[in-house]
Amino acid sequence: LTIPILVFSWFAVRSLHQDAERRSQVVLLAHSLRRANSRLREINREKTDFLSMATHQLRTPLSVLNGYIELIKDGCYGSVAEEMRKVLKNMDENNGRLIKMVDDFLDVTRLEQGRTHYNLAPHDVVAVVASVIEELNHVAVKKGVKLAPLPASIAVFIAVCDDEKIRHVVFNYVDNAIKYSEQGVVTVSLEHERQGVTARVKDQGIGFAPEDKEHFFHKYYRGSNVKALTATGTGIGLYVCRRFIEGHGGHVWAKSPGVGQGSEFE
């Protein structure tokens, strides 16, 4: 009996020793993971701080350049030939795209640094949406897309919101709908919900695949349907939209019957 007992005891001691080693390894791994996570958070903060500084530095010269282009177009430095007007128009459009891109990055840095403020007050959402449609109508016409006006029967929709941020979201939705449509109609609809207002932007453009649906509102994501297109984009516009709407206590979503069959963003 002595030998079996000794063998059993040896196995028991060995098992306890191995368990202790495993626990020690788990503790070390957990400690390493905490340090790695802490370093990742630090790197992310440094990245956000750099992005904030860089975009602020870019914003000023771009705005100055925009001002000079407008002054030249207005003839403040002498008469402008027609060929030069075409060049200035291209410069103005490209500079405008750069300014919008910089503004998007500034929005991201403010959101991630917790510096985004919401000036909540009662606003007519219909008026906000109508102003976006009016501003982007010439873009749609140039693209050969029809941007439908809001129905005259829509009543005033008063909602407590930050009208500038809501306008930003609607503008982004409508601008994307035009950008990714070659023809057809872009419509914006508004509907009263129990706890607010739902805005829907529907197009007859390129649509998207089911696998894109879950990722559209993630930072830096661009759908597989647009990567081969020449349309510019950074993949942060919809991310900012999501954060702005969530800041109001709302939700965003997108749907499409499939590639080439249009899409709807709400």
Backbone as CSV, one residue per row, in Angstrom:
resi,resn,N_x,N_y,N_z,CA_x,CA_y,CA_z,C_x,C_y,C_z
1,LEU,0.811,-1.209,0.000,0.000,0.000,0.000,0.852,1.270,0.000
2,THR,2.033,1.163,0.521,2.875,2.348,0.664,3.246,2.929,-0.699
3,ILE,3.602,2.042,-1.641,4.041,2.526,-2.957,2.922,3.251,-3.694
4,PRO,1.687,2.692,-3.779,0.606,3.434,-4.434,0.332,4.784,-3.798
5,ILE,0.402,4.821,-2.448,0.150,6.091,-1.755,1.212,7.111,-2.115
6,LEU,2.490,6.672,-2.165,3.578,7.591,-2.518,3.415,8.110,-3.945
7,VAL,3.028,7.215,-4.884,2.834,7.622,-6.276,1.699,8.632,-6.385
8,PHE,0.603,8.343,-5.690,-0.538,9.266,-5.699,-0.146,10.625,-5.127
9,SER,0.613,10.614,-4.047,1.051,11.863,-3.415,1.945,12.664,-4.350
10,TRP,2.822,11.923,-5.082,3.728,12.622,-6.006,2.941,13.307,-7.131
11,PHE,1.948,12.570,-7.667,1.121,13.160,-8.713,0.324,14.359,-8.195
12,ALA,-0.164,14.248,-6.942,-0.943,15.349,-6.370,-0.078,16.592,-6.196
13,VAL,1.153,16.381,-5.662,2.068,17.518,-5.460,2.447,18.139,-6.810
14,ARG,2.706,17.255,-7.797,3.069,17.753,-9.129,1.929,18.564,-9.745
15,SER,0.698,18.065,-9.582,-0.466,18.776,-10.120,-0.631,20.142,-9.465
16,LEU,-0.446,20.165,-8.112,-0.555,21.449,-7.403,0.521,22.425,-7.876
17,HIS,1.720,21.905,-8.104,2.823,22.746,-8.566,2.530,23.313,-9.951
18,GLN,1.988,22.450,-10.832,1.646,22.900,-12.176,0.524,23.947,-12.140
19,ASP,-0.472,23.737,-11.253,-1.547,24.725,-11.116,-0.999,26.062,-10.649
20,ALA,-0.055,26.005,-9.715,0.544,27.247,-9.214,1.306,27.969,-10.316
21,GLU,2.015,27.180,-11.152,2.756,27.790,-12.262,1.808,28.434,-13.276
22,ARG,0.698,27.717,-13.558,-0.277,28.260,-14.502,-0.911,29.546,-13.984
23,ARG,-1.237,29.536,-12.667,-1.802,30.760,-12.079,-0.808,31.908,-12.150
24,SER,0.459,31.588,-11.911,1.502,32.620,-11.982,1.615,33.170,-13.404
25,GLN,1.523,32.263,-14.398,1.587,32.697,-15.792,0.388,33.554,-16.171
26,VAL,-0.785,33.162,-15.664,-1.998,33.944,-15.943,-1.872,35.337,-15.353
27,VAL,-1.338,35.436,-14.133,-1.156,36.739,-13.482,-0.194,37.600,-14.291
28,LEU,0.917,36.982,-14.757,1.893,37.723,-15.558,1.279,38.190,-16.882
29,LEU,0.505,37.303,-17.521,-0.141,37.674,-18.786,-1.152,38.795,-18.584
30,ALA,-1.919,38.713,-17.488,-2.898,39.761,-17.195,-2.197,41.091,-16.956
31,HIS,-1.066,41.047,-16.243,-0.303,42.270,-15.992,0.231,42.846,-17.297
32,SER,0.750,41.965,-18.172,1.268,42.417,-19.469,0.150,43.002,-20.328
33,LEU,-1.030,42.369,-20.264,-2.161,42.856,-21.039,-2.600,44.231,-20.564
34,ARG,-2.608,44.423,-19.232,-2.978,45.751,-18.695,-1.989,46.811,-19.146
35,ARG,-0.693,46.456,-19.126,0.317,47.416,-19.577,0.165,47.720,-21.065
36,ALA,-0.113,46.667,-21.865,-0.305,46.870,-23.305,-1.523,47.736,-23.577
37,ASN,-2.623,47.479,-22.862,-3.837,48.287,-23.043,-3.596,49.734,-22.644
38,SER,-2.846,49.917,-21.545,-2.528,51.271,-21.100,-1.700,52.001,-22.145
39,ARG,-0.736,51.287,-22.736,0.104,51.898,-23.772,-0.714,52.209,-25.015
40,LEU,-1.636,51.314,-25.388,-2.493,51.556,-26.550,-3.361,52.792,-26.340
41,ARG,-3.902,52.933,-25.118,-4.709,54.130,-24.826,-3.859,55.383,-24.916
42,GLU,-2.619,55.284,-24.445,-1.709,56.437,-24.509,-1.394,56.790,-25.958
43,ILE,-1.124,55.767,-26.786,-0.842,55.989,-28.203,-2.054,56.600,-28.893
44,ASN,-3.247,56.114,-28.554,-4.470,56.643,-29.154,-4.668,58.110,-28.792
45,ARG,-4.379,58.454,-27.513,-4.478,59.868,-27.101,-3.471,60.718,-27.850
46,GLU,-2.238,60.205,-27.995,-1.209,60.953,-28.715,-1.608,61.152,-30.176
47,LYS,-2.191,60.095,-30.789,-2.649,60.191,-32.181,-3.741,61.246,-32.315
48,THR,-4.696,61.230,-31.372,-5.792,62.194,-31.414,-5.278,63.613,-31.204
49,ASP,-4.326,63.772,-30.270,-3.758,65.107,-30.024,-3.019,65.616,-31.259
50,PHE,-2.257,64.717,-31.905,-1.532,65.126,-33.117,-2.510,65.496,-34.221
51,LEU,-3.546,64.681,-34.397,-4.543,64.946,-35.427,-5.227,66.281,-35.189
52,SER,-5.520,66.567,-33.925,-6.156,67.834,-33.583,-5.243,69.009,-33.926
53,MET,-3.970,68.895,-33.553,-3.019,69.974,-33.830,-2.832,70.162,-35.336
54,ALA,-2.656,69.042,-36.058,-2.403,69.125,-37.494,-3.583,69.728,-38.247
55,THR,-4.791,69.299,-37.898,-5.964,69.813,-38.605,-6.215,71.284,-38.285
56,HIS,-5.937,71.693,-37.042,-6.076,73.109,-36.714,-5.085,73.943,-37.522
57,GLN,-3.868,73.417,-37.672,-2.859,74.143,-38.448,-3.224,74.212,-39.926
58,LEU,-3.890,73.174,-40.435,-4.287,73.158,-41.840,-5.485,74.066,-42.112
59,ARG,-6.383,74.181,-41.136,-7.637,74.899,-41.350,-7.409,76.367,-41.708
60,THR,-6.472,77.015,-41.040,-6.252,78.453,-41.252,-5.758,78.770,-42.659
61,PRO,-4.670,78.133,-43.144,-4.230,78.472,-44.519,-5.258,78.114,-45.585
62,LEU,-6.031,77.053,-45.374,-7.063,76.696,-46.343,-8.148,77.770,-46.394
63,SER,-8.495,78.306,-45.229,-9.498,79.377,-45.189,-8.969,80.647,-45.844
64,VAL,-7.691,80.947,-45.616,-7.069,82.119,-46.242,-7.051,81.951,-47.756
65,LEU,-6.674,80.753,-48.213,-6.650,80.477,-49.648,-8.043,80.636,-50.254
66,ASN,-9.056,80.152,-49.550,-10.426,80.289,-50.017,-10.808,81.761,-50.165
67,GLY,-10.379,82.581,-49.197,-10.664,84.015,-49.253,-10.016,84.685,-50.447
68,TYR,-8.757,84.350,-50.720,-8.057,84.944,-51.865,-8.690,84.524,-53.192
69,ILE,-9.114,83.258,-53.278,-9.777,82.795,-54.505,-11.039,83.608,-54.764
70,GLU,-11.812,83.851,-53.709,-13.047,84.624,-53.854,-12.736,86.063,-54.268
71,LEU,-11.689,86.649,-53.686,-11.313,88.023,-54.040,-10.890,88.122,-55.504
72,ILE,-10.116,87.130,-55.972,-9.687,87.138,-57.372,-10.895,86.995,-58.294
73,LYS,-11.810,86.074,-57.938,-13.016,85.862,-58.756,-13.862,87.126,-58.835
74,ASP,-13.876,87.886,-57.727,-14.681,89.109,-57.690,-14.010,90.287,-58.384
75,GLY,-12.794,90.090,-58.907,-12.114,91.147,-59.640,-11.397,92.151,-58.773
76,CYS,-11.143,91.810,-57.520,-10.471,92.753,-56.616,-9.015,92.995,-57.007
77,TYR,-8.426,92.114,-57.796,-7.043,92.282,-58.225,-6.952,92.504,-59.739
78,GLY,-8.046,92.936,-60.305,-8.075,93.184,-61.744,-9.037,92.253,-62.451
79,SER,-9.254,92.522,-63.728,-10.203,91.726,-64.508,-9.702,90.281,-64.636
80,VAL,-10.659,89.371,-64.686,-10.336,87.942,-64.736,-10.849,87.367,-66.054
81,ALA,-9.942,86.770,-66.811,-10.317,86.153,-68.091,-11.194,84.928,-67.846
82,GLU,-11.961,84.576,-68.857,-12.896,83.442,-68.719,-12.155,82.143,-68.429
83,GLU,-11.007,81.934,-69.092,-10.230,80.715,-68.843,-9.750,80.663,-67.396
84,MET,-9.365,81.841,-66.872,-8.910,81.904,-65.488,-10.065,81.609,-64.521
85,ARG,-11.265,82.019,-64.882,-12.438,81.751,-64.036,-12.668,80.243,-63.893
86,LYS,-12.432,79.509,-64.979,-12.580,78.053,-64.916,-11.547,77.450,-63.961
87,VAL,-10.316,77.967,-64.034,-9.256,77.489,-63.149,-9.605,77.803,-61.695
88,LEU,-10.066,79.033,-61.461,-10.429,79.445,-60.104,-11.593,78.610,-59.562
89,LYS,-12.516,78.266,-60.446,-13.652,77.437,-60.046,-13.164,76.065,-59.581
90,ASN,-12.228,75.477,-60.334,-11.669,74.179,-59.944,-10.897,74.281,-58.632
91,MET,-10.141,75.379,-58.489,-9.397,75.590,-57.242,-10.353,75.713,-56.066
92,ASP,-11.430,76.468,-56.270,-12.407,76.682,-55.209,-13.065,75.368,-54.786
93,GLU,-13.431,74.537,-55.768,-14.086,73.259,-55.470,-13.146,72.316,-54.719
94,ASN,-11.898,72.235,-55.178,-10.942,71.341,-54.519,-10.566,71.841,-53.128
95,ASN,-10.440,73.150,-52.997,-10.140,73.717,-51.683,-11.313,73.472,-50.730
96,GLY,-12.538,73.575,-51.264,-13.717,73.303,-50.445,-13.744,71.873,-49.944
97,ARG,-13.335,70.926,-50.809,-13.282,69.522,-50.392,-12.247,69.315,-49.288
98,LEU,-11.104,69.996,-49.435,-10.077,69.895,-48.398,-10.569,70.461,-47.064
99,ILE,-11.258,71.602,-47.122,-11.784,72.215,-45.897,-12.786,71.282,-45.227
100,LYS,-13.650,70.654,-46.034,-14.629,69.713,-45.464,-13.924,68.527,-44.812
101,MET,-12.876,68.026,-45.461,-12.125,66.910,-44.899,-11.487,67.291,-43.570
102,VAL,-10.875,68.471,-43.531,-10.257,68.951,-42.294,-11.308,69.123,-41.200
103,ASP,-12.462,69.670,-41.568,-13.533,69.848,-40.589,-14.006,68.509,-40.033
104,ASP,-14.072,67.485,-40.901,-14.454,66.145,-40.433,-13.448,65.628,-39.410
105,PHE,-12.164,65.795,-39.703,-11.145,65.344,-38.753,-11.204,66.140,-37.447
106,LEU,-11.493,67.429,-37.547,-11.648,68.237,-36.335,-12.822,67.732,-35.500
107,ASP,-13.912,67.369,-36.167,-15.065,66.816,-35.444,-14.683,65.533,-34.712
108,VAL,-13.898,64.676,-35.376,-13.475,63.419,-34.764,-12.633,63.682,-33.517
109,THR,-11.673,64.604,-33.631,-10.804,64.877,-32.480,-11.599,65.469,-31.323
110,ARG,-12.555,66.348,-31.616,-13.381,66.915,-30.540,-14.212,65.828,-29.866
111,LEU,-14.772,64.918,-30.674,-15.567,63.829,-30.113,-14.717,62.941,-29.212
112,GLU,-13.524,62.586,-29.667,-12.688,61.655,-28.921,-12.018,62.315,-27.720
113,GLN,-11.909,63.625,-27.732,-11.351,64.338,-26.587,-12.439,64.817,-25.634
114,GLY,-13.701,64.496,-25.959,-14.805,64.905,-25.094,-15.056,66.398,-25.113
115,ARG,-14.715,67.063,-26.226,-14.883,68.517,-26.320,-16.071,68.922,-27.182
116,THR,-16.923,67.946,-27.525,-18.097,68.258,-28.343,-19.229,68.735,-27.450
117,HIS,-19.772,69.903,-27.756,-20.868,70.475,-26.971,-22.129,70.533,-27.826
118,TYR,-23.250,70.305,-27.190,-24.539,70.325,-27.880,-25.361,71.507,-27.367
119,ASN,-25.648,72.429,-28.275,-26.463,73.592,-27.930,-27.928,73.253,-28.199
120,LEU,-28.546,72.640,-27.228,-29.910,72.145,-27.398,-30.938,73.252,-27.206
121,ALA,-31.845,73.325,-28.177,-32.931,74.308,-28.136,-34.011,73.840,-29.111
122,PRO,-35.246,74.334,-28.995,-36.295,73.946,-29.940,-35.992,74.499,-31.342
123,HIS,-36.016,73.614,-32.341,-35.766,74.017,-33.729,-36.750,73.298,-34.654
124,ASP,-37.060,73.940,-35.769,-37.916,73.334,-36.776,-37.049,72.460,-37.685
125,VAL,-37.190,71.137,-37.548,-36.376,70.206,-38.328,-36.691,70.328,-39.820
126,VAL,-37.924,70.652,-40.164,-38.311,70.829,-41.565,-37.482,71.943,-42.199
127,ALA,-37.335,73.041,-41.499,-36.548,74.163,-42.022,-35.085,73.782,-42.191
128,VAL,-34.564,72.995,-41.242,-33.168,72.554,-41.324,-32.960,71.692,-42.570
129,VAL,-33.860,70.721,-42.784,-33.743,69.820,-43.933,-33.940,70.576,-45.241
130,ALA,-34.899,71.480,-45.273,-35.171,72.257,-46.486,-33.958,73.083,-46.897
131,SER,-33.233,73.622,-45.913,-32.051,74.425,-46.236,-30.948,73.564,-46.843
132,VAL,-30.845,72.311,-46.387,-29.856,71.387,-46.964,-30.212,71.071,-48.411
133,ILE,-31.488,70.779,-48.666,-31.938,70.462,-50.028,-31.679,71.639,-50.960
134,GLU,-31.964,72.835,-50.485,-31.735,74.021,-51.311,-30.252,74.197,-51.631
135,GLU,-29.398,73.971,-50.638,-27.963,74.170,-50.843,-27.366,73.135,-51.793
136,LEU,-27.849,71.885,-51.715,-27.253,70.815,-52.510,-27.954,70.578,-53.841
137,ASN,-28.999,71.326,-54.115,-29.737,71.094,-55.352,-28.866,71.296,-56.592
138,HIS,-27.999,72.327,-56.577,-27.148,72.572,-57.750,-26.140,71.443,-57.947
139,VAL,-25.714,70.804,-56.845,-24.798,69.660,-56.943,-25.503,68.491,-57.626
140,ALA,-26.762,68.267,-57.245,-27.548,67.189,-57.857,-27.775,67.449,-59.341
141,VAL,-28.124,68.693,-59.675,-28.367,69.051,-61.080,-27.109,68.806,-61.903
142,LYS,-25.974,69.215,-61.378,-24.703,69.029,-62.082,-24.401,67.548,-62.292
143,LYS,-24.810,66.716,-61.334,-24.553,65.275,-61.417,-25.592,64.563,-62.291
144,GLY,-26.694,65.245,-62.614,-27.755,64.604,-63.385,-28.708,63.804,-62.524
145,VAL,-28.770,64.148,-61.237,-29.643,63.470,-60.279,-30.717,64.446,-59.831
146,LYS,-31.918,63.966,-59.653,-33.001,64.828,-59.187,-33.075,64.775,-57.659
147,LEU,-32.959,65.919,-57.024,-33.113,66.023,-55.572,-34.504,66.562,-55.299
148,ALA,-35.381,65.683,-54.829,-36.783,66.051,-54.652,-36.948,67.011,-53.484
149,PRO,-37.764,68.058,-53.639,-38.045,68.960,-52.514,-38.960,68.263,-51.507
150,LEU,-38.976,68.786,-50.308,-39.897,68.247,-49.307,-41.333,68.525,-49.741
151,PRO,-42.263,67.604,-49.512,-43.665,67.861,-49.855,-44.189,69.094,-49.130
152,ALA,-44.959,69.902,-49.835,-45.495,71.138,-49.245,-46.426,70.846,-48.075
153,SER,-46.933,69.608,-48.015,-47.885,69.255,-46.957,-47.218,68.982,-45.608
154,ILE,-45.893,68.866,-45.587,-45.209,68.568,-44.323,-45.333,69.755,-43.383
155,ALA,-45.810,69.459,-42.181,-45.988,70.518,-41.180,-44.665,70.806,-40.477
156,VAL,-44.697,71.781,-39.628,-43.518,72.135,-38.831,-43.244,71.013,-37.825
157,PHE,-41.989,70.552,-37.780,-41.575,69.543,-36.808,-40.626,70.215,-35.812
158,ILE,-41.091,70.475,-34.636,-40.240,71.103,-33.626,-39.583,70.022,-32.778
159,ALA,-38.265,70.078,-32.680,-37.517,69.124,-31.863,-36.442,69.872,-31.090
160,VAL,-36.176,69.412,-29.881,-35.100,69.995,-29.086,-33.795,69.347,-29.551
161,CYS,-32.950,70.140,-30.177,-31.731,69.592,-30.764,-30.702,70.692,-30.978
162,ASP,-29.514,70.273,-31.377,-28.485,71.195,-31.849,-28.664,71.267,-33.357
163,ASP,-29.255,72.345,-33.848,-29.626,72.403,-35.265,-28.421,72.303,-36.200
164,GLU,-27.255,72.816,-35.776,-26.067,72.737,-36.628,-25.608,71.296,-36.805
165,LYS,-25.679,70.519,-35.734,-25.238,69.123,-35.824,-26.247,68.274,-36.589
166,ILE,-27.534,68.555,-36.408,-28.545,67.844,-37.190,-28.394,68.190,-38.665
167,ARG,-28.132,69.449,-38.945,-27.916,69.861,-40.338,-26.696,69.151,-40.921
168,HIS,-25.655,69.022,-40.120,-24.440,68.336,-40.557,-24.765,66.900,-40.976
169,VAL,-25.579,66.210,-40.180,-25.920,64.817,-40.468,-26.745,64.716,-41.749
170,VAL,-27.782,65.543,-41.864,-28.642,65.505,-43.054,-27.836,65.871,-44.293
171,PHE,-26.981,66.880,-44.181,-26.132,67.290,-45.306,-25.263,66.126,-45.752
172,ASN,-24.660,65.423,-44.811,-23.782,64.304,-45.135,-24.553,63.198,-45.842
173,TYR,-25.734,62.882,-45.325,-26.560,61.843,-45.947,-26.930,62.207,-47.388
174,VAL,-27.426,63.427,-47.576,-27.875,63.846,-48.908,-26.689,63.961,-49.862
175,ASP,-25.591,64.514,-49.386,-24.391,64.656,-50.210,-23.888,63.294,-50.674
176,ASN,-23.880,62.304,-49.773,-23.470,60.950,-50.144,-24.434,60.332,-51.160
177,ALA,-25.736,60.560,-50.944,-26.738,60.004,-51.859,-26.523,60.521,-53.279
178,ILE,-26.205,61.807,-53.395,-25.930,62.398,-54.716,-24.615,61.861,-55.275
179,LYS,-23.597,61.827,-54.424,-22.261,61.413,-54.851,-22.263,59.994,-55.412
180,TYR,-23.036,59.104,-54.791,-23.013,57.699,-55.191,-24.218,57.317,-56.045
181,SER,-24.785,58.298,-56.746,-25.865,58.043,-57.705,-25.461,58.622,-59.052
182,GLU,-25.734,57.880,-60.098,-25.468,58.361,-61.451,-26.738,58.874,-62.115
183,GLN,-27.878,58.508,-61.560,-29.164,58.934,-62.097,-30.226,58.689,-61.018
184,GLY,-31.479,58.959,-61.389,-32.563,58.683,-60.462,-32.878,59.853,-59.552
185,VAL,-33.581,59.549,-58.470,-34.095,60.576,-57.559,-33.576,60.333,-56.149
186,VAL,-33.216,61.412,-55.495,-32.874,61.374,-54.068,-34.011,62.047,-53.316
187,THR,-34.593,61.340,-52.361,-35.715,61.899,-51.594,-35.378,61.929,-50.109
188,VAL,-35.871,62.961,-49.458,-35.729,63.083,-48.014,-37.126,63.115,-47.411
189,SER,-37.353,62.269,-46.424,-38.663,62.249,-45.774,-38.496,62.426,-44.268
190,LEU,-39.504,62.998,-43.655,-39.516,63.207,-42.209,-40.772,62.568,-41.628
191,GLU,-40.603,61.959,-40.461,-41.728,61.279,-39.845,-41.680,61.453,-38.334
192,HIS,-42.833,61.804,-37.760,-42.919,61.909,-36.304,-42.804,60.531,-35.670
193,GLU,-41.965,60.413,-34.674,-41.890,59.199,-33.865,-42.324,59.548,-32.451
194,ARG,-42.504,58.526,-31.635,-42.993,58.781,-30.276,-42.060,59.688,-29.477
195,GLN,-40.753,59.530,-29.718,-39.791,60.293,-28.920,-38.974,61.270,-29.755
196,GLY,-39.466,61.596,-30.949,-38.712,62.549,-31.759,-39.106,62.497,-33.216
197,VAL,-38.126,62.741,-34.070,-38.348,62.803,-35.514,-37.352,61.881,-36.205
198,THR,-37.822,61.153,-37.221,-36.949,60.305,-38.031,-36.804,60.918,-39.424
199,ALA,-35.569,61.105,-39.856,-35.285,61.603,-41.200,-34.728,60.451,-42.033
200,ARG,-35.242,60.282,-43.244,-34.783,59.212,-44.132,-34.319,59.812,-45.454
201,VAL,-33.156,59.403,-45.894,-32.620,59.832,-47.187,-32.502,58.589,-48.061
202,LYS,-33.257,58.570,-49.141,-33.320,57.398,-50.013,-32.823,57.760,-51.405
203,ASP,-32.003,56.881,-52.000,-31.489,57.136,-53.339,-31.657,55.903,-54.217
204,GLN,-31.356,56.071,-55.500,-31.400,54.973,-56.465,-30.001,54.715,-57.012
205,GLY,-29.021,54.847,-56.131,-27.621,54.746,-56.527,-27.044,53.356,-56.443
206,ILE,-25.769,53.280,-56.033,-25.008,52.037,-56.135,-25.382,51.005,-55.078
207,GLY,-26.098,51.409,-54.027,-26.485,50.456,-52.999,-25.276,49.859,-52.293
208,PHE,-25.512,48.790,-51.519,-24.383,48.133,-50.860,-24.755,46.705,-50.486
209,ALA,-23.730,45.911,-50.213,-23.904,44.504,-49.869,-24.240,44.356,-48.384
210,PRO,-24.864,43.245,-47.987,-25.243,43.047,-46.581,-24.069,43.144,-45.610
211,GLU,-22.874,42.687,-46.034,-21.731,42.712,-45.117,-21.258,44.122,-44.798
212,ASP,-21.624,45.105,-45.633,-21.224,46.491,-45.366,-22.108,47.152,-44.307
213,LYS,-23.312,46.651,-44.160,-24.320,47.317,-43.336,-23.850,47.572,-41.906
214,GLU,-23.173,46.593,-41.319,-22.781,46.700,-39.918,-21.584,47.617,-39.696
215,HIS,-20.934,48.025,-40.772,-19.669,48.755,-40.616,-19.707,50.201,-41.102
216,PHE,-20.767,50.609,-41.800,-20.796,51.937,-42.411,-20.537,53.065,-41.413
217,PHE,-21.007,52.901,-40.194,-20.901,53.984,-39.220,-19.674,53.846,-38.323
218,HIS,-18.741,52.969,-38.725,-17.485,52.834,-38.004,-16.450,53.796,-38.590
219,LYS,-15.524,54.182,-37.766,-14.511,55.153,-38.179,-13.596,54.573,-39.264
220,TYR,-13.359,55.367,-40.307,-12.461,55.064,-41.423,-12.956,53.928,-42.326
221,TYR,-14.202,53.512,-42.163,-14.695,52.420,-43.009,-15.262,52.962,-44.315
222,ARG,-14.878,52.337,-45.414,-15.461,52.646,-46.722,-15.967,51.344,-47.309
223,GLY,-17.198,51.351,-47.770,-17.820,50.145,-48.288,-17.087,49.573,-49.481
224,SER,-17.198,48.251,-49.645,-16.547,47.589,-50.776,-17.104,48.087,-52.103
225,ASN,-18.313,48.655,-52.073,-18.941,49.131,-53.300,-18.378,50.463,-53.793
226,VAL,-17.650,51.188,-52.950,-17.152,52.507,-53.359,-15.638,52.546,-53.552
227,LYS,-14.937,51.495,-53.148,-13.476,51.518,-53.214,-12.950,51.645,-54.639
228,ALA,-13.706,51.105,-55.596,-13.257,51.175,-56.989,-13.687,52.461,-57.680
229,LEU,-14.486,53.292,-56.984,-14.965,54.532,-57.589,-13.954,55.643,-57.388
230,THR,-14.093,56.703,-58.192,-13.195,57.857,-58.064,-13.672,58.831,-57.001
231,ALA,-14.855,58.583,-56.423,-15.390,59.491,-55.408,-14.456,59.553,-54.213
232,THR,-14.210,60.778,-53.760,-13.317,60.958,-52.625,-14.047,60.654,-51.330
233,GLY,-13.299,60.312,-50.301,-13.901,60.043,-49.003,-12.848,59.528,-48.041
234,THR,-13.073,59.779,-46.755,-12.129,59.336,-45.731,-12.706,58.246,-44.840
235,GLY,-14.012,58.011,-44.947,-14.628,57.000,-44.103,-14.920,57.475,-42.692
236,ILE,-14.941,58.797,-42.473,-15.239,59.286,-41.125,-16.539,60.088,-41.068
237,GLY,-17.091,60.442,-42.240,-18.307,61.259,-42.254,-19.465,60.602,-41.536
238,LEU,-19.734,59.324,-41.846,-20.853,58.625,-41.221,-20.574,58.316,-39.754
239,TYR,-19.295,58.122,-39.419,-18.930,57.925,-38.012,-19.290,59.157,-37.188
240,VAL,-18.951,60.338,-37.718,-19.289,61.587,-37.027,-20.807,61.731,-36.920
241,CYS,-21.519,61.387,-37.999,-22.985,61.454,-37.976,-23.545,60.585,-36.848
242,ARG,-23.030,59.363,-36.752,-23.514,58.457,-35.694,-23.281,59.049,-34.314
243,ARG,-22.092,59.581,-34.104,-21.779,60.141,-32.785,-22.655,61.347,-32.470
244,PHE,-22.920,62.195,-33.480,-23.776,63.363,-33.265,-25.198,62.939,-32.898
245,ILE,-25.732,61.939,-33.615,-27.099,61.497,-33.338,-27.168,60.788,-31.984
246,GLU,-26.171,59.987,-31.668,-26.139,59.328,-30.357,-26.015,60.356,-29.249
247,GLY,-25.345,61.472,-29.541,-25.259,62.557,-28.565,-26.606,63.186,-28.270
248,HIS,-27.560,63.004,-29.187,-28.939,63.472,-28.991,-29.836,62.371,-28.415
249,GLY,-29.241,61.207,-28.148,-30.035,60.087,-27.645,-30.744,59.310,-28.732
250,GLY,-30.318,59.505,-29.995,-30.962,58.826,-31.114,-30.131,57.687,-31.669
251,HIS,-30.559,57.148,-32.805,-29.884,56.023,-33.446,-29.809,56.262,-34.957
252,VAL,-28.838,55.633,-35.579,-28.701,55.693,-37.044,-28.681,54.281,-37.597
253,TRP,-29.113,54.130,-38.832,-29.009,52.835,-39.491,-29.102,53.025,-41.001
254,ALA,-28.740,51.962,-41.710,-28.746,52.002,-43.170,-29.266,50.678,-43.698
255,LYS,-29.874,50.723,-44.871,-30.335,49.484,-45.496,-30.308,49.628,-47.005
256,SER,-30.216,48.476,-47.684,-30.183,48.446,-49.147,-30.631,47.070,-49.618
257,PRO,-31.403,47.010,-50.724,-31.778,45.709,-51.281,-30.575,44.949,-51.830
258,GLY,-29.490,45.669,-52.106,-28.295,45.034,-52.645,-27.510,45.979,-53.532
259,VAL,-26.350,45.545,-53.965,-25.481,46.366,-54.822,-26.224,46.753,-56.096
260,GLY,-26.179,48.050,-56.414,-26.822,48.566,-57.615,-28.309,48.830,-57.473
261,GLN,-28.838,48.679,-56.257,-30.275,48.815,-56.068,-30.665,49.946,-55.108
262,GLY,-29.779,50.915,-54.947,-30.106,52.054,-54.112,-29.925,51.762,-52.637
263,SER,-30.062,52.793,-51.823,-29.898,52.641,-50.385,-30.760,53.651,-49.644
264,GLU,-30.857,53.425,-48.347,-31.648,54.307,-47.490,-30.919,54.475,-46.163
265,PHE,-30.687,55.710,-45.787,-30.017,56.018,-44.518,-30.991,56.783,-43.629
266,GLU,-31.034,56.401,-42.356,-31.974,57.014,-41.426,-31.255,57.473,-40.171
